[in-house]
Amino acid sequence: MNTVKFDTIGQYLLNRLYAAGVEHVFGVPGDYVLGFYDLMEKSAIQHIGTTREDTAAFAADGYARCRGLGALAVTYGVGALNTVNAVAGAYAESSPVIVISGAPGVREQRDDPLIHHRFGPFTFQREIFERITCATAVLNDPVIAFRQIDHAIASARRYCKPVYIEIPRDLVMVEGYPMPTIEAIEPLGSDATALSEAVAETMNLLERSVSPMVIAGIELHRRGLQNRLLELIERARMPVTATLTGKSVIAERHPAYLGIYEGAMSSEHARYMVEQSDLLLMLGVTLNEVDTGIYTAKLDPQHTIRAALNEVVISAHRYPRVALEDFLNALVEAVKPSSAGFPAKPGKSVASPFPQANQAITITRLIDRINQALGSETIVVCDVGDCLFAAIDLEVHEQSEFLASGFYTSMGFAVPAALGAQIARPGHRALILVGDGAFQMTGTELSTQARLGLDSIVIVFNNSGYSTERCILEGPFNDISSWRFDRLGEVFGPLQGFDAASEESFEAALLQALNNRSMPSIINVHLASDDTSSAMRRLAEHLKSKVQGESPA
């Protein structure tokens, strides 16, 4: 009699990941996860080894933002706990990352309680991740393991949040039990009546408004609704701004796009257009501190329609259980095509030619030159600090080509996230903007990019320390070690480096970097420690009053 063979738990997990679009898994091996790694090497999924576990999580985050789902695999305790900050950032910024942790075997946990990497009861690790994920699963029962895997992956996709899957090492090769095919998680649907009434009230207000416009936010990115947004604004001929966390939700050279709106940190034109509008359609916007410009945004609830977090709020009317996707789709169908033109944008001031001879480089001039260098295949991956606020003025060519830890603002995001982004989109090229302090935290992932022959370009904003904190409160604690970033190729492998303190030296370095497609490039740009972007200065004034216990002006 033939015995029916089923997938092992480890194989089923790999199969379901691949079916969900995950073709690469980032991570660092460890003994509790080695069996899963061995299985992965024989599967269609490629393992991308990173220098650290936290950078594996940042890379999976970047991958998820580009592909809709990302994954990492690490060992128990010392590996998984090293990812906590990066996973928390993915949770805060709604990035669907799957954390796979090996674990001591079921029998080991029972019979050998003093096994290495343990830091308390074996449940502690899952309990920690319960706080920063939308679902957790410990695959210690073959009878339900397959269903647990399906539920976790479905949860990550539905809620656009990380999930945690723990697999004991003695169950990786144990057969699981197939369950009848059912929905792993109930589809997110809208209440038909609430949706109909919300759309009807919205259309009534739109038809009566004189200067309606859209503020587009991060949820449109995460739920893949960028094209529907484009259809809406082109049908209605409405101008659009984006929040900082929603940057590049629309191609930023589109005639409808007016720039980033974040209160006092916005450009004068974007701020004027938003704050004088008689009807703001806020789609997928989270009203956090950063996106509201430290709460300097002037958004009148009486003239605002906000669709986010599965509800629509129109003035004092709240329509619960209305999914953002359903609301946007219904609006696109309801809006009548208009032949009107988009509002004219103010003309840009003409900058003097770049480079200027014998001229020290500044942040403003640096950003202007980078803007000219952007191409349709460029993904800008930006770290926090002044490089992020200065990047507000960049105009990326295509939608979803700007990645940053804009709300959670974790230093060290950019270099590893760019690794994930470029692997997720092999036809694109990562341009990484990072401060010298942030690079010192996670810049080792540039060596992984060098090993893989990726052609990313890293521009280090080297102002000799933590410039954001300097703007808030100066002190010797903001100083850091001076690194020769341009010489990292001697350590990291095939990598070309440049040192640039003037406009002429930066121009020469940038042109060489753009032409080099066989390896990464890094440009060490020396900036004055007191040179900051205008947005940064405005932000610092508000933060300074908080740190020093003063009331904001």
Residue pairs with C-beta under 8 A, 6 or more apart in sequence:
5 175
6 175
6 176
6 177
6 178
7 15
7 146
7 175
7 176
8 39
8 172
8 173
8 174
8 175
8 176
9 139
9 142
9 145
9 146
9 149
9 167
9 171
9 172
9 173
9 174
9 175
9 176
10 35
10 36
10 39
10 167
10 171
10 172
10 173
11 39
11 43
12 145
12 146
12 149
12 176
13 36
13 100
13 139
13 149
13 165
13 167
14 39
14 40
14 43
14 44
14 45
15 43
16 149
16 150
16 153
17 25
17 45
17 71
17 98
17 153
18 43
18 44
18 45
20 69
20 153
20 157
21 67
21 68
21 69
22 45
22 67
22 69
22 70
22 71
22 98
23 44
23 45
23 46
24 45
24 46
24 47
24 48
24 63
24 71
24 423
24 424
25 40
25 45
25 46
25 47
25 48
25 60
25 71
25 72
25 73
25 100
26 47
26 48
26 49
26 50
26 56
26 57
26 59
26 60
26 63
26 70
26 71
26 72
26 73
26 419
26 420
27 33
27 37
27 47
27 48
27 49
27 50
27 53
27 56
27 72
27 73
27 74
27 79
27 100
28 49
28 50
28 51
28 52
28 53
28 56
28 74
28 75
28 79
29 37
29 49
29 75
30 74
30 75
30 76
30 78
30 79
30 102
30 117
31 75
31 102
31 169
32 75
32 76
32 101
32 102
32 103
32 104
32 117
32 169
33 73
33 74
33 75
33 76
33 79
33 100
33 101
33 102
33 167
33 169
34 102
34 169
35 102
35 169
35 172
35 173
36 73
36 100
36 102
36 167
36 169
36 172
37 47
37 73
39 172
39 173
40 47
40 73
41 47
47 73
48 59
48 419
48 423
48 448
48 452
49 448
50 56
50 59
50 416
50 419
50 445
50 448
51 444
51 445
51 447
51 448
52 82
52 442
52 444
52 445
53 72
53 74
53 79
53 80
53 82
53 83
54 82
54 83
54 85
54 86
54 412
54 416
54 442
55 86
55 412
55 415
55 416
55 419
55 442
55 444
55 445
56 72
56 74
56 83
56 416
57 72
57 83
57 86
57 87
57 90
57 97
57 99
58 86
58 89
58 412
58 413
58 416
58 417
58 420
58 442
58 445
59 70
59 72
59 416
59 417
59 419
59 420
59 423
59 445
60 70
60 71
60 72
60 90
60 97
60 98
60 420
61 70
61 86
61 89
61 90
61 93
61 95
61 97
61 413
61 417
61 420
62 70
62 381
62 403
62 416
62 417
62 418
62 419
62 420
62 421
62 424
63 70
63 71
63 420
63 421
63 423
63 424
64 70
64 90
64 95
64 96
64 97
64 420
65 95
65 221
65 222
65 400
65 403
65 417
65 421
66 379
66 400
66 403
66 420
66 421
66 424
66 425
67 424
67 425
68 96
68 157
68 224
69 96
69 98
69 153
69 156
69 157
70 95
70 96
70 97
70 98
70 420
70 424
71 97
71 98
71 99
71 100
72 83
72 97
72 98
72 99
72 100
73 100
73 101
73 102
74 80
74 82
74 83
74 99
74 100
74 101
74 102
75 101
75 102
75 117
76 101
76 102
76 103
76 104
76 117
76 125
76 166
77 117
77 118
77 119
77 125
78 117
79 101
79 102
80 99
80 101
80 125
80 129
81 119
81 125
81 128
83 99
84 128
84 129
84 132
85 410
86 410
86 413
87 97
87 99
87 129
87 132
87 133
87 162
88 132
88 408
89 95
89 405
89 408
89 410
89 413
90 96
90 97
90 161
90 162
91 132
91 133
91 134
91 161
91 162
92 407
92 408
93 218
93 245
93 405
93 406
93 407
93 408
94 159
94 160
94 161
94 218
94 219
94 222
95 160
95 161
95 162
95 222
96 156
96 157
96 159
96 160
96 161
96 162
96 163
96 222
97 156
97 162
97 163
98 152
98 153
98 156
98 162
98 163
98 165
99 129
99 133
99 162
99 163
99 164
99 165
100 165
100 166
100 167
101 125
101 164
101 165
101 166
101 167
102 166
102 167
102 168
102 169
103 109
103 122
103 125
103 138
103 166
103 167
103 168
103 169
104 112
104 115
104 117
104 118
104 122
104 168
104 169
105 168
105 169
105 170
105 171
106 140
106 168
106 170
106 171
107 170
108 115
108 168
108 170
109 115
109 122
109 168
125 166
126 136
126 138
126 164
126 166
129 136
129 164
130 136
130 164
132 162
133 161
133 162
133 163
133 164
134 155
134 156
134 159
134 161
134 162
134 163
135 151
135 152
135 155
135 156
135 163
135 164
136 152
136 163
136 164
136 165
136 166
137 148
137 149
137 151
137 152
137 163
137 164
137 165
137 166
138 166
138 168
139 145
139 148
139 149
139 165
139 166
139 167
139 168
139 171
140 168
140 171
142 171
142 174
142 175
142 176
142 177
143 176
143 177
144 177
144 179
145 171
145 176
145 177
146 176
146 177
146 178
146 179
147 179
147 184
148 165
149 165
150 184
151 184
151 185
152 163
152 164
152 165
153 163
153 184
154 183
154 184
154 185
155 161
155 163
155 185
156 162
156 163
158 185
158 187
158 188
160 219
160 222
160 223
188 310
188 323
189 321
189 323
189 326
190 321
190 322
190 323
190 326
190 327
191 319
191 320
191 321
191 322
194 312
194 319
194 320
194 321
194 322
195 319
195 322
195 326
195 327
195 330
197 319
198 307
198 312
198 314
198 319
198 322
198 327
199 327
199 330
199 331
199 334
201 314
201 317
202 281
202 305
202 312
202 314
202 331
203 331
203 334
203 335
205 279
205 305
205 314
206 212
206 236
206 279
206 281
206 335
209 278
209 279
210 278
211 276
211 277
211 278
211 279
212 236
212 238
212 277
212 278
212 279
212 280
212 281
213 238
213 239
213 240
213 241
213 258
213 273
213 274
213 277
213 279
213 280
213 281
214 229
214 232
214 233
214 238
214 239
214 240
214 241
214 280
214 281
214 282
214 283
215 240
215 241
215 242
215 243
215 261
215 274
215 280
215 281
215 282
215 283
215 285
216 229
216 240
216 241
216 242
216 243
216 246
216 249
216 250
216 283
216 284
216 285
217 242
217 243
217 245
217 246
217 249
217 282
217 283
217 284
217 285
217 286
217 291
217 308
218 243
218 245
218 246
218 249
218 284
218 285
218 286
218 406
218 407
219 225
219 283
219 284
219 285
219 286
219 308
219 309
219 324
220 226
220 229
220 246
220 249
220 283
220 284
220 324
220 328
221 246
221 248
221 249
221 284
221 400
222 284
223 284
223 324
223 325
225 283
225 284
225 324
225 325
225 328
226 249
226 250
226 399
226 400
227 399
228 325
228 328
228 329
228 332
229 240
229 249
229 250
229 283
229 328
230 250
230 254
230 399
231 332
232 238
232 328
232 331
232 332
232 335
233 239
233 240
233 250
233 256
234 256
235 332
235 335
235 336
235 337
235 338
236 335
236 338
237 256
237 338
237 339
237 340
237 341
237 342
238 256
238 281
239 256
239 257
239 258
239 273
239 342
239 343
240 250
240 256
240 257
240 258
241 257
241 258
241 259
241 260
241 261
241 266
241 270
241 273
241 274
242 248
242 249
242 250
242 257
242 259
242 260
242 261
243 260
243 261
243 262
243 285
243 286
243 291
244 260
244 262
244 290
244 291
244 388
244 392
244 404
244 406
245 286
245 288
245 290
245 291
245 404
245 406
245 407
246 284
246 285
246 291
247 260
247 391
247 392
247 396
247 402
247 404
247 406
248 380
248 396
248 398
248 399
248 400
248 401
248 402
249 284
249 399
249 400
250 256
250 257
250 399
251 257
251 396
251 397
251 398
251 399
252 259
252 394
252 395
252 396
252 397
253 395
253 397
255 342
255 345
256 342
258 269
258 270
258 273
258 343
258 345
259 266
259 267
259 269
259 270
259 392
260 266
260 267
260 270
260 392
261 270
261 271
261 274
261 297
262 290
262 291
262 292
262 293
262 297
262 392
263 271
263 292
263 293
263 294
263 295
263 296
263 297
263 298
264 271
264 293
264 294
264 296
264 538
264 542
265 293
265 294
265 296
265 389
265 392
265 535
265 538
265 539
266 274
266 293
267 392
267 393
269 345
269 346
273 343
274 280
274 298
274 299
275 298
277 303
278 303
279 303
279 304
279 305
280 299
280 300
280 303
280 304
280 305
281 305
281 307
282 299
282 304
282 305
282 306
282 307
282 308
283 307
283 308
283 324
283 328
284 307
284 308
284 324
285 291
285 306
285 308
286 308
286 309
286 407
288 407
289 295
290 406
290 407
290 409
291 297
291 406
291 407
292 299
293 538
293 539
293 542
294 539
294 542
294 543
294 552
296 542
301 315
301 316
302 315
303 315
304 313
304 314
304 315
305 312
305 313
305 314
306 312
306 313
306 314
307 313
307 322
307 324
307 327
307 328
308 324
310 320
310 321
310 322
310 323
310 324
311 318
311 319
311 320
311 321
311 322
312 318
312 319
312 322
312 327
313 319
351 365
351 368
354 365
354 368
354 369
354 372
354 503
354 507
355 502
355 503
355 504
355 506
355 507
356 503
356 504
357 504
358 502
358 504
359 365
359 502
359 503
359 504
360 501
360 502
360 503
360 528
361 500
361 501
361 502
361 503
361 506
361 525
361 526
361 527
362 527
362 528
362 531
363 386
363 390
363 461
363 527
363 531
363 532
363 533
364 390
364 533
365 503
366 390
366 459
366 461
366 506
366 525
366 527
367 390
367 391
367 393
367 394
367 533
369 503
369 506
369 507
369 510
370 394
370 431
370 433
370 459
371 393
371 394
371 395
373 431
373 510
373 514
374 380
374 394
374 395
374 396
374 397
374 431
375 397
375 429
376 397
376 398
377 427
377 428
377 429
378 396
378 397
378 401
378 428
378 429
378 430
378 431
379 401
379 402
379 403
379 418
379 421
379 422
379 425
379 428
379 429
379 430
379 431
380 391
380 394
380 396
380 401
380 402
380 403
380 430
380 431
380 433
381 402
381 403
381 404
381 414
381 415
381 417
381 418
381 421
381 430
381 431
381 432
381 433
382 388
382 391
382 402
382 403
382 404
382 414
382 432
382 433
382 434
383 404
383 405
383 411
383 412
383 413
383 414
383 415
383 432
383 433
383 434
383 435
383 438
383 439
384 404
384 405
384 409
384 410
384 411
384 413
384 435
384 438
384 468
385 411
385 435
385 437
385 438
385 461
385 466
385 467
385 468
386 435
386 461
386 463
386 467
386 468
386 532
386 533
386 536
387 433
387 434
387 435
387 461
388 404
388 406
388 409
388 433
389 533
389 535
389 536
389 539
390 533
390 535
390 536
391 402
391 404
391 433
392 533
392 535
394 402
396 402
401 428
403 414
403 417
403 418
403 421
404 413
404 414
405 413
405 417
411 435
411 437
411 438
411 441
412 438
412 441
412 442
413 438
413 442
414 432
414 433
414 434
414 438
415 432
415 434
415 439
415 442
415 443
415 445
415 446
415 458
416 442
416 445
418 430
418 432
418 449
418 456
419 430
419 445
419 448
419 449
419 454
419 456
421 428
421 430
422 428
422 429
422 430
422 449
422 454
422 456
423 452
423 454
429 455
429 456
429 457
430 454
430 456
430 457
431 456
431 457
431 459
432 456
432 457
432 458
432 459
433 459
433 461
434 443
434 458
434 459
434 460
434 461
435 460
435 461
435 462
435 463
435 466
435 467
436 460
436 461
436 462
436 463
436 464
436 465
436 480
436 483
436 485
437 465
437 466
437 480
439 458
439 460
439 483
439 485
440 480
440 481
440 483
443 458
443 488
444 492
446 456
446 458
446 488
446 492
446 495
446 520
446 522
447 491
447 492
447 493
447 495
449 456
449 520
450 489
450 492
450 493
450 494
450 495
450 519
450 520
451 493
453 494
453 518
453 519
454 519
454 520
455 516
455 517
455 518
455 519
455 520
455 521
456 520
456 521
457 513
457 514
457 520
457 521
457 522
457 523
458 520
458 521
458 522
458 523
459 522
459 523
459 525
460 485
460 522
460 523
460 524
460 525
461 467
461 525
461 527
462 485
462 524
462 525
462 526
462 527
463 527
463 528
463 529
463 531
464 479
464 480
464 482
464 529
465 478
465 479
465 480
465 529
466 478
466 480
467 478
467 529
467 532
467 536
468 536
468 540
469 477
469 478
470 478
470 529
470 530
471 532
471 536
471 537
471 539
471 540
471 543
471 544
472 540
472 543
472 544
472 547
473 544
473 547
473 548
484 499
484 524
485 497
485 522
485 524
486 497
486 498
486 499
486 522
486 523
486 524
487 497
488 495
488 497
488 522
489 495
489 496
489 497
489 522
494 518
494 519
495 519
495 520
495 521
495 522
496 512
496 513
496 516
496 519
496 520
496 521
496 522
497 521
497 522
497 523
497 524
498 505
498 508
498 509
498 512
498 513
498 521
498 522
498 523
498 524
499 505
499 509
499 524
499 526
500 506
500 509
500 523
500 524
500 525
500 526
501 525
501 526
506 523
506 525
509 521
509 523
510 523
512 521
513 521
513 523
532 540
541 553
542 552
544 550
545 551
545 552
545 553
546 552
